[in-house]
Amino acid sequence: MATDNPGSATDLVRNSSLYREFQAEREEILKHKWIESEKVGYDIGFERALTDWIIKHRSKWRKSRQALQGQAAHPAN
C-alpha cells in the first residue's frame, strides 16, 4: 500500500507551470486592484479588479508573457 506524502504533492503543485502562471496572473490582478483603488480613493475589491483586468489587460499580458517565455526557451545566439 502506497503512502501519500503531502509535502511532495504540495511541491508538485507549486512547481507546476500552471500554478506559476496562476500566481503571476494573480499578482497582476492585485497590482491592478491597488492602482485602481488608489485612483478612486477606496478599495474596489478583488472581483471588480479581476473583471476589469481581464477585460482591459489579460490578453495583452498573456501575449507578452508568452513572447518572453519563447525568448527564454530559444535565446538568440
N, C-alpha and C positions, 0 to 999 in steps of 0.2 A: 504494500500500500504506500503510495507516494504521499509525502507531506508537503503542504504548501508553505512557502517562505514568503510572508507578506512583504518583507524588505525587498526581495527580488522582484515581486510584482510591481511594487511602487517604483523601483528603479527602472524597470522596463517601460512603464508608462512615461516617466519623466524624461527618459532618453529617446522616446519616440519622436519622429519628425512631426507627426500630427499634434502631439502635445506641445512641442516647441512653437509650432505655428499658432496654436490656440493662445498660448501665453503671450506671444508677440502681438497678436491682434488685440488681446485684452489690454495690454499696456497702451496701445494706440488709442483704444476707446477711453481708457482712464485719462490719458492726456487730453483728449478731445473734451471730455466731461469737465476737466479742470478749466480749460481755456474758455469754453462756452459759459460755464458757471461764473467765471470772473467777469465776462462781458456783461452779463445780465445782473450780477450782484447777488445771486443766490444759487444754491445747489440745484442743478437741473435734474439730477437723478440719473442712475445708470441706464434705465430703459430709454429715456429720451436721448441720452448721449449715444447709446448703441444705435438706435434707429437713425438718428441724424448722421452719425459717422458712416453707417452702411450706405445710406443714400448718397452722401456727398463725397466720401473718400475711399471706401473699401476697394473698389475696382482698380483705381489708380495705385493704391498702396500694394495690392497683390501683384499687379504687373511689375511694379518697381522691385518688389521683393524677389519675384521670380527671375527678373533680369540679373539682380545681384547674385542670386544663387547660381544662375547659369554661368556667370563670370567666374565665380569661385570654383565651380566644377571644371571649367575649361579655361584656365588662365592663358592669356596670350604670351607667346614667347618672344 
